[in-house]
Amino acid sequence: MWNHSSSLEGYSILLQKMEQDTVTPSGPPVKILDQPNEDGQLAEALALMRPDEGIYFLFFRSGCARFPTYDVKYATNSNITEPCTRASKELLKSGDMGLLAPGSVSVGRDGKTWCLTFHTRVITDWGRSRDVYGKADFERH
């Protein structure tokens, strides 16, 4: 999976199936997400996960960390070889819970609990720091 940009206007996220050696591509890449210009020129910190229910979640960071538009977005799909559907709202953005430039989402499971971890800047009494937050639970109900 990678971010592909052939111009300064938007970008695409491509998924590449690999041979068993994990080095050799198997067939052509598949475009799974196009990005509009308002997302900026860059997507990074891509993370793809699929819970047991079979819905794929693609997390990505868009914008520039120096601007208030920096955010974490996501898209979903039930068939990973077809385009994903963007969520109507970002997952995290600067300003949420006093955070500055949240990004680099990682998702994992601790037993039956799905956990989300991300980094962000925070302003403290001694200045700015870059912190990591984790264990935002996605419990099944």
N, CA and C atoms as an extended XYZ file, in Angstrom:
423
Properties=species:S:1:pos:R:3:atomname:S:1:resname:S:1:resid:I:1 pbc="F F F"
N         0.852       -1.147        0.000 N   MET     1
C         0.000        0.000        0.000 CA  MET     1
C         0.909        1.224        0.000 C   MET     1
N         0.595        2.170       -0.867 N   TRP     2
C         1.383        3.388       -0.892 CA  TRP     2
C         0.577        4.544       -1.428 C   TRP     2
N         1.117        5.741       -1.164 N   ASN     3
C         0.529        6.992       -1.625 CA  ASN     3
C         1.182        7.318       -2.955 C   ASN     3
N         0.389        7.582       -3.969 N   HIS     4
C         0.909        7.879       -5.298 CA  HIS     4
C         0.418        9.248       -5.729 C   HIS     4
N         1.333       10.122       -6.088 N   SER     5
C         0.953       11.446       -6.570 CA  SER     5
C         1.756       11.751       -7.818 C   SER     5
N         1.046       12.035       -8.902 N   SER     6
C         1.743       12.384      -10.136 CA  SER     6
C         1.677       13.880      -10.390 C   SER     6
N         1.027       14.613       -9.494 N   SER     7
C         0.956       16.067       -9.623 CA  SER     7
C         0.844       16.656       -8.229 C   SER     7
N         0.730       17.952       -8.156 N   LEU     8
C         0.580       18.601       -6.865 CA  LEU     8
C        -0.885       18.728       -6.463 C   LEU     8
N        -1.780       18.113       -7.198 N   GLU     9
C        -3.198       18.196       -6.887 CA  GLU     9
C        -3.741       16.830       -6.510 C   GLU     9
N        -3.934       16.616       -5.223 N   GLY    10
C        -4.485       15.361       -4.754 CA  GLY    10
C        -3.516       14.199       -4.897 C   GLY    10
N        -3.997       13.030       -4.558 N   TYR    11
C        -3.182       11.822       -4.624 CA  TYR    11
C        -4.097       10.616       -4.628 C   TYR    11
N        -3.522        9.464       -4.848 N   SER    12
C        -4.258        8.203       -4.787 CA  SER    12
C        -3.540        7.271       -3.829 C   SER    12
N        -4.282        6.383       -3.216 N   ILE    13
C        -3.686        5.337       -2.393 CA  ILE    13
C        -3.871        4.033       -3.154 C   ILE    13
N        -2.747        3.350       -3.387 N   LEU    14
C        -2.729        2.125       -4.177 CA  LEU    14
C        -2.394        0.935       -3.290 C   LEU    14
N        -2.944       -0.211       -3.645 N   LEU    15
C        -2.670       -1.463       -2.949 CA  LEU    15
C        -2.018       -2.412       -3.940 C   LEU    15
N        -0.910       -3.023       -3.538 N   GLN    16
C        -0.176       -3.917       -4.416 CA  GLN    16
C        -0.111       -5.312       -3.810 C   GLN    16
N        -0.676       -6.292       -4.492 N   LYS    17
C        -0.536       -7.685       -4.071 CA  LYS    17
C         0.891       -8.121       -4.373 C   LYS    17
N         1.483       -8.876       -3.446 N   MET    18
C         2.870       -9.306       -3.592 CA  MET    18
C         2.949      -10.826       -3.676 C   MET    18
N         4.004      -11.292       -4.336 N   GLU    19
C         4.280      -12.727       -4.377 CA  GLU    19
C         4.704      -13.187       -2.984 C   GLU    19
N         4.833      -14.486       -2.813 N   GLN    20
C         5.162      -15.054       -1.514 CA  GLN    20
C         6.510      -14.554       -0.981 C   GLN    20
N         7.419      -14.143       -1.873 N   ASP    21
C         8.715      -13.641       -1.413 CA  ASP    21
C         8.610      -12.247       -0.800 C   ASP    21
N         7.442      -11.626       -0.844 N   THR    22
C         7.129      -10.293       -0.314 CA  THR    22
C         7.910       -9.154       -0.970 C   THR    22
N         8.578       -9.431       -2.078 N   VAL    23
C         9.353       -8.422       -2.794 CA  VAL    23
C         8.815       -8.212       -4.207 C   VAL    23
N         8.353       -9.275       -4.826 N   THR    24
C         7.920       -9.249       -6.217 CA  THR    24
C         6.430       -8.931       -6.325 C   THR    24
N         6.082       -7.872       -7.088 N   PRO    25
C         4.662       -7.566       -7.282 CA  PRO    25
C         3.952       -8.692       -8.029 C   PRO    25
N         2.697       -8.918       -7.685 N   SER    26
C         1.860       -9.909       -8.348 CA  SER    26
C         0.712       -9.163       -9.017 C   SER    26
N         0.878       -8.871      -10.288 N   GLY    27
C        -0.145       -8.120      -11.011 CA  GLY    27
C        -0.015       -6.626      -10.795 C   GLY    27
N        -0.914       -5.875      -11.406 N   PRO    28
C        -0.850       -4.415      -11.292 CA  PRO    28
C        -1.422       -3.937       -9.952 C   PRO    28
N        -1.027       -2.735       -9.505 N   PRO    29
C        -1.608       -2.185       -8.278 CA  PRO    29
C        -3.074       -1.820       -8.491 C   PRO    29
N        -3.813       -1.756       -7.399 N   VAL    30
C        -5.233       -1.407       -7.419 CA  VAL    30
C        -5.410       -0.087       -6.673 C   VAL    30
N        -6.085        0.862       -7.308 N   LYS    31
C        -6.369        2.131       -6.641 CA  LYS    31
C        -7.525        1.909       -5.678 C   LYS    31
N        -7.284        2.151       -4.371 N   ILE    32
C        -8.347        1.940       -3.395 CA  ILE    32
C        -8.912        3.250       -2.848 C   ILE    32
N        -8.227        4.383       -3.107 N   LEU    33
C        -8.775        5.654       -2.636 CA  LEU    33
C        -8.176        6.814       -3.411 C   LEU    33
N        -9.029        7.675       -3.916 N   ASP    34
C        -8.611        8.952       -4.496 CA  ASP    34
C        -8.828       10.024       -3.451 C   ASP    34
N        -7.954       10.978       -3.420 N   GLN    35
C        -8.072       12.051       -2.450 CA  GLN    35
C        -8.339       13.378       -3.134 C   GLN    35
N        -9.268       14.149       -2.592 N   PRO    36
C        -9.532       15.472       -3.151 CA  PRO    36
C        -8.459       16.476       -2.743 C   PRO    36
N        -8.399       17.571       -3.451 N   ASN    37
C        -7.380       18.589       -3.202 CA  ASN    37
C        -7.414       19.148       -1.786 C   ASN    37
N        -8.590       19.247       -1.165 N   GLU    38
C        -8.653       19.834        0.176 CA  GLU    38
C        -7.931       18.995        1.224 C   GLU    38
N        -7.605       17.752        0.897 N   ASP    39
C        -6.824       16.930        1.819 CA  ASP    39
C        -5.339       17.268        1.779 C   ASP    39
N        -4.928       18.098        0.860 N   GLY    40
C        -3.515       18.417        0.743 CA  GLY    40
C        -2.822       17.519       -0.260 C   GLY    40
N        -1.519       17.634       -0.309 N   GLN    41
C        -0.727       16.941       -1.319 CA  GLN    41
C        -0.135       15.636       -0.822 C   GLN    41
N        -0.464       15.235        0.379 N   LEU    42
C         0.252       14.118        0.965 CA  LEU    42
C        -0.662       13.274        1.837 C   LEU    42
N        -0.500       11.988        1.746 N   ALA    43
C        -1.102       11.052        2.710 CA  ALA    43
C         0.046       10.236        3.265 C   ALA    43
N         0.057       10.055        4.563 N   GLU    44
C         1.097        9.221        5.152 CA  GLU    44
C         0.518        8.468        6.335 C   GLU    44
N         1.349        7.646        6.924 N   ALA    45
C         0.947        6.831        8.069 CA  ALA    45
C        -0.267        5.970        7.723 C   ALA    45
N        -0.186        5.288        6.589 N   LEU    46
C        -1.277        4.419        6.159 CA  LEU    46
C        -1.344        3.175        7.045 C   LEU    46
N        -2.547        2.802        7.436 N   ALA    47
C        -2.754        1.579        8.215 CA  ALA    47
C        -4.032        0.919        7.719 C   ALA    47
N        -3.954       -0.360        7.454 N   LEU    48
C        -5.098       -1.114        6.960 CA  LEU    48
C        -5.364       -2.262        7.924 C   LEU    48
N        -6.608       -2.383        8.377 N   MET    49
C        -6.948       -3.480        9.279 CA  MET    49
C        -8.315       -4.028        8.923 C   MET    49
N        -8.524       -5.284        9.320 N   ARG    50
C        -9.800       -5.943        9.040 CA  ARG    50
C       -10.216       -6.766       10.257 C   ARG    50
N       -11.228       -6.299       10.989 N   PRO    51
C       -11.741       -7.104       12.098 CA  PRO    51
C       -12.425       -8.367       11.574 C   PRO    51
N       -12.816       -9.220       12.482 N   ASP    52
C       -13.455      -10.484       12.113 CA  ASP    52
C       -14.727      -10.298       11.301 C   ASP    52
N       -15.388       -9.159       11.447 N   GLU    53
C       -16.638       -8.912       10.736 CA  GLU    53
C       -16.433       -8.727        9.239 C   GLU    53
N       -15.195       -8.528        8.795 N   GLY    54
C       -14.902       -8.483        7.373 CA  GLY    54
C       -14.891       -7.122        6.719 C   GLY    54
N       -15.101       -6.052        7.460 N   ILE    55
C       -15.018       -4.707        6.895 CA  ILE    55
C       -13.580       -4.224        7.035 C   ILE    55
N       -12.991       -3.780        5.941 N   TYR    56
C       -11.645       -3.221        5.977 CA  TYR    56
C       -11.717       -1.758        6.406 C   TYR    56
N       -10.764       -1.341        7.235 N   PHE    57
C       -10.622        0.049        7.644 CA  PHE    57
C        -9.253        0.537        7.180 C   PHE    57
N        -9.240        1.596        6.404 N   LEU    58
C        -8.005        2.224        5.944 CA  LEU    58
C        -7.871        3.547        6.679 C   LEU    58
N        -6.835        3.677        7.504 N   PHE    59
C        -6.560        4.917        8.223 CA  PHE    59
C        -5.429        5.639        7.505 C   PHE    59
N        -5.501        6.959        7.442 N   PHE    60
C        -4.435        7.742        6.821 CA  PHE    60
C        -4.426        9.143        7.396 C   PHE    60
N        -3.305        9.782        7.300 N   ARG    61
C        -3.113       11.129        7.790 CA  ARG    61
C        -3.019       12.051        6.593 C   ARG    61
N        -3.712       13.191        6.648 N   SER    62
C        -3.639       14.133        5.530 CA  SER    62
C        -3.340       15.530        6.048 C   SER    62
N        -2.835       16.354        5.156 N   GLY    63
C        -2.491       17.724        5.529 CA  GLY    63
C        -1.061       17.825        6.019 C   GLY    63
N        -0.723       18.986        6.550 N   CYS    64
C         0.628       19.269        7.049 CA  CYS    64
C         0.549       19.520        8.548 C   CYS    64
N         1.461       18.942        9.308 N   ALA    65
C         1.442       19.042       10.766 CA  ALA    65
C         1.526       20.481       11.264 C   ALA    65
N         1.987       21.392       10.435 N   ARG    66
C         2.103       22.796       10.857 CA  ARG    66
C         0.811       23.585       10.699 C   ARG    66
N        -0.228       22.965       10.123 N   PHE    67
C        -1.475       23.677        9.858 CA  PHE    67
C        -2.642       23.040       10.613 C   PHE    67
N        -3.667       23.824       10.923 N   PRO    68
C        -4.806       23.284       11.674 CA  PRO    68
C        -5.624       22.248       10.905 C   PRO    68
N        -5.369       22.074        9.624 N   THR    69
C        -6.098       21.082        8.828 CA  THR    69
C        -5.529       19.672        8.967 C   THR    69
N        -4.416       19.524        9.689 N   TYR    70
C        -3.789       18.215        9.889 CA  TYR    70
C        -4.770       17.292       10.602 C   TYR    70
N        -4.956       16.084       10.075 N   ASP    71
C        -5.953       15.202       10.657 CA  ASP    71
C        -5.685       13.741       10.339 C   ASP    71
N        -6.470       12.885       10.963 N   VAL    72
C        -6.489       11.457       10.665 CA  VAL    72
C        -7.867       11.157       10.095 C   VAL    72
N        -7.892       10.530        8.932 N   LYS    73
C        -9.142       10.167        8.279 CA  LYS    73
C        -9.178        8.657        8.086 C   LYS    73
N       -10.333        8.178        7.679 N   TYR    74
C       -10.437        6.746        7.402 CA  TYR    74
C       -11.479        6.490        6.328 C   TYR    74
N       -11.374        5.318        5.740 N   ALA    75
C       -12.311        4.863        4.718 CA  ALA    75
C       -12.563        3.381        4.975 C   ALA    75
N       -13.667        2.868        4.454 N   THR    76
C       -14.023        1.466        4.684 CA  THR    76
C       -14.383        0.778        3.377 C   THR    76
N       -14.333       -0.544        3.418 N   ASN    77
C       -14.707       -1.340        2.263 CA  ASN    77
C       -14.892       -2.788        2.692 C   ASN    77
N       -15.789       -3.493        2.036 N   SER    78
C       -15.943       -4.923        2.306 CA  SER    78
C       -15.157       -5.769        1.311 C   SER    78
N       -14.685       -5.159        0.219 N   ASN    79
C       -13.878       -5.845       -0.784 CA  ASN    79
C       -12.652       -4.983       -1.065 C   ASN    79
N       -11.513       -5.391       -0.572 N   ILE    80
C       -10.317       -4.549       -0.604 CA  ILE    80
C        -9.785       -4.287       -2.009 C   ILE    80
N       -10.215       -5.060       -2.985 N   THR    81
C        -9.727       -4.821       -4.346 CA  THR    81
C       -10.589       -3.812       -5.104 C   THR    81
N       -11.532       -3.190       -4.422 N   GLU    82
C       -12.364       -2.143       -5.015 CA  GLU    82
C       -12.167       -0.854       -4.226 C   GLU    82
N       -12.555        0.284       -4.793 N   PRO    83
C       -12.358        1.557       -4.087 CA  PRO    83
C       -13.061        1.591       -2.727 C   PRO    83
N       -12.396        2.220       -1.764 N   CYS    84
C       -12.945        2.395       -0.422 CA  CYS    84
C       -13.898        3.585       -0.400 C   CYS    84
N       -14.763        3.606        0.584 N   THR    85
C       -15.679        4.720        0.803 CA  THR    85
C       -15.167        5.542        1.973 C   THR    85
N       -14.917        6.819        1.710 N   ARG    86
C       -14.416        7.710        2.755 CA  ARG    86
C       -15.488        7.946        3.813 C   ARG    86
N       -15.068        8.032        5.063 N   ALA    87
C       -15.988        8.424        6.130 CA  ALA    87
C       -16.366        9.887        5.924 C   ALA    87
N       -17.537       10.268        6.364 N   SER    88
C       -18.012       11.637        6.150 CA  SER    88
C       -17.307       12.651        7.040 C   SER    88
N       -16.608       12.182        8.068 N   LYS    89
C       -15.943       13.065        9.018 CA  LYS    89
C       -14.589       12.466        9.386 C   LYS    89
N       -13.618       13.333        9.707 N   GLU    90
C       -12.312       12.829       10.119 CA  GLU    90
C       -12.421       12.111       11.465 C   GLU    90
N       -11.477       11.205       11.715 N   LEU    91
C       -11.436       10.471       12.976 CA  LEU    91
C       -10.868       11.354       14.082 C   LEU    91
N        -9.762       12.027       13.796 N   LEU    92
C        -9.108       12.953       14.725 CA  LEU    92
C        -8.655       14.170       13.944 C   LEU    92
N        -8.693       15.344       14.591 N   LYS    93
C        -8.175       16.548       13.943 CA  LYS    93
C        -7.595       17.467       15.001 C   LYS    93
N        -6.745       18.375       14.572 N   SER    94
C        -6.206       19.369       15.489 CA  SER    94
C        -7.362       20.093       16.161 C   SER    94
N        -7.255       20.272       17.466 N   GLY    95
C        -8.314       20.912       18.234 CA  GLY    95
C        -9.148       19.925       19.030 C   GLY    95
N        -9.288       18.693       18.547 N   ASP    96
C       -10.028       17.681       19.307 CA  ASP    96
C        -9.320       17.429       20.634 C   ASP    96
N       -10.020       17.513       21.718 N   MET    97
C        -9.483       17.216       23.057 CA  MET    97
C        -8.210       18.001       23.350 C   MET    97
N        -8.032       19.163       22.717 N   GLY    98
C        -6.841       19.974       22.931 CA  GLY    98
C        -5.606       19.469       22.207 C   GLY    98
N        -5.770       18.561       21.259 N   LEU    99
C        -4.635       17.969       20.548 CA  LEU    99
C        -4.172       18.867       19.407 C   LEU    99
N        -2.890       18.812       19.124 N   LEU   100
C        -2.307       19.494       17.977 CA  LEU   100
C        -1.662       18.458       17.074 C   LEU   100
N        -2.064       18.416       15.839 N   ALA   101
C        -1.467       17.536       14.829 CA  ALA   101
C        -1.496       16.059       15.217 C   ALA   101
N        -2.679       15.487       15.497 N   PRO   102
C        -2.734       14.052       15.766 CA  PRO   102
C        -2.469       13.262       14.488 C   PRO   102
N        -1.783       12.137       14.613 N   GLY   103
C        -1.489       11.357       13.417 CA  GLY   103
C        -0.943        9.982       13.718 C   GLY   103
N        -0.557        9.283       12.665 N   SER   104
C         0.067        7.954       12.725 CA  SER   104
C        -0.724        6.968       13.569 C   SER   104
N        -1.927        6.671       13.126 N   VAL   105
C        -2.788        5.728       13.826 CA  VAL   105
C        -2.284        4.302       13.633 C   VAL   105
N        -2.267        3.553       14.709 N   SER   106
C        -2.028        2.112       14.675 CA  SER   106
C        -3.197        1.454       15.387 C   SER   106
N        -3.612        0.318       14.891 N   VAL   107
C        -4.742       -0.396       15.478 CA  VAL   107
C        -4.317       -1.829       15.750 C   VAL   107
N        -4.685       -2.334       16.897 N   GLY   108
C        -4.379       -3.711       17.248 CA  GLY   108
C        -5.438       -4.257       18.177 C   GLY   108
N        -5.328       -5.523       18.487 N   ARG   109
C        -6.333       -6.162       19.334 CA  ARG   109
C        -5.671       -6.806       20.536 C   ARG   109
N        -6.281       -6.594       21.686 N   ASP   110
C        -5.878       -7.222       22.934 CA  ASP   110
C        -7.030       -8.133       23.344 C   ASP   110
N        -6.983       -9.372       22.909 N   GLY   111
C        -8.110      -10.269       23.134 CA  GLY   111
C        -9.259       -9.889       22.221 C   GLY   111
N       -10.401       -9.511       22.796 N   LYS   112
C       -11.555       -9.107       21.998 CA  LYS   112
C       -11.663       -7.597       21.855 C   LYS   112
N       -10.773       -6.853       22.459 N   THR   113
C       -10.835       -5.398       22.447 CA  THR   113
C        -9.905       -4.831       21.388 C   THR   113
N       -10.461       -4.019       20.490 N   TRP   114
C        -9.653       -3.319       19.497 CA  TRP   114
C        -9.163       -2.019       20.114 C   TRP   114
N        -7.895       -1.702       19.902 N   CYS   115
C        -7.291       -0.513       20.493 CA  CYS   115
C        -6.681        0.354       19.403 C   CYS   115
N        -6.774        1.654       19.581 N   LEU   116
C        -6.223        2.614       18.638 CA  LEU   116
C        -5.151        3.418       19.357 C   LEU   116
N        -4.007        3.590       18.715 N   THR   117
C        -2.912        4.376       19.267 CA  THR   117
C        -2.532        5.434       18.244 C   THR   117
N        -2.196        6.641       18.723 N   PHE   118
C        -1.790        7.712       17.814 CA  PHE   118
C        -0.842        8.653       18.542 C   PHE   118
N        -0.095        9.445       17.780 N   HIS   119
C         0.762       10.458       18.394 CA  HIS   119
C         0.144       11.826       18.157 C   HIS   119
N         0.532       12.780       18.986 N   THR   120
C         0.025       14.142       18.855 CA  THR   120
C         0.963       15.109       19.563 C   THR   120
N         0.834       16.366       19.253 N   ARG   121
C         1.532       17.408       20.004 CA  ARG   121
C         0.580       17.909       21.080 C   ARG   121
N         1.129       18.216       22.222 N   VAL   122
C         0.346       18.832       23.288 CA  VAL   122
C         1.134       20.011       23.839 C   VAL   122
N         0.421       20.988       24.341 N   ILE   123
C         1.067       22.144       24.966 CA  ILE   123
C         0.978       21.948       26.475 C   ILE   123
N         2.129       21.976       27.121 N   THR   124
C         2.200       21.789       28.567 CA  THR   124
C         2.766       23.049       29.207 C   THR   124
N         2.857       23.052       30.516 N   ASP   125
C         3.436       24.192       31.229 CA  ASP   125
C         4.895       24.416       30.848 C   ASP   125
N         5.587       23.374       30.417 N   TRP   126
C         7.001       23.487       30.064 CA  TRP   126
C         7.228       23.569       28.557 C   TRP   126
N         6.167       23.705       27.788 N   GLY   127
C         6.295       23.867       26.337 CA  GLY   127
C         5.550       22.777       25.586 C   GLY   127
N         5.861       22.655       24.316 N   ARG   128
C         5.225       21.631       23.481 CA  ARG   128
C         5.954       20.306       23.614 C   ARG   128
N         5.197       19.240       23.509 N   SER   129
C         5.804       17.911       23.494 CA  SER   129
C         5.051       17.055       22.490 C   SER   129
N         5.672       15.968       22.070 N   ARG   130
C         5.040       15.013       21.158 CA  ARG   130
C         4.719       13.793       21.993 C   ARG   130
N         3.460       13.471       22.154 N   ASP   131
C         3.030       12.385       23.021 CA  ASP   131
C         2.367       11.279       22.216 C   ASP   131
N         2.302       10.106       22.813 N   VAL   132
C         1.598        8.973       22.217 CA  VAL   132
C         0.428        8.629       23.129 C   VAL   132
N        -0.731        8.494       22.533 N   TYR   133
C        -1.935        8.109       23.264 CA  TYR   133
C        -2.386        6.751       22.761 C   TYR   133
N        -2.917        5.945       23.646 N   GLY   134
C        -3.346        4.624       23.226 CA  GLY   134
C        -4.546        4.126       23.984 C   GLY   134
N        -4.998        2.996       23.511 N   LYS   135
C        -6.091        2.240       24.104 CA  LYS   135
C        -7.408        3.002       24.082 C   LYS   135
N        -7.758        3.532       22.956 N   ALA   136
C        -9.125        3.985       22.738 CA  ALA   136
C        -9.881        2.735       22.318 C   ALA   136
N       -10.742        2.233       23.154 N   ASP   137
C       -11.352        0.917       22.949 CA  ASP   137
C       -12.493        0.933       21.946 C   ASP   137
N       -12.523       -0.084       21.110 N   PHE   138
C       -13.620       -0.341       20.198 CA  PHE   138
C       -14.245       -1.663       20.628 C   PHE   138
N       -14.968       -1.653       21.725 N   GLU   139
C       -15.583       -2.868       22.262 CA  GLU   139
C       -16.746       -3.289       21.382 C   GLU   139
N       -16.953       -4.583       21.246 N   ARG   140
C       -18.129       -5.093       20.537 CA  ARG   140
C       -19.316       -5.073       21.492 C   ARG   140
N       -20.449       -4.644       21.007 N   HIS   141
C       -21.663       -4.583       21.838 CA  HIS   141
C       -22.717       -5.474       21.247 C   HIS   141
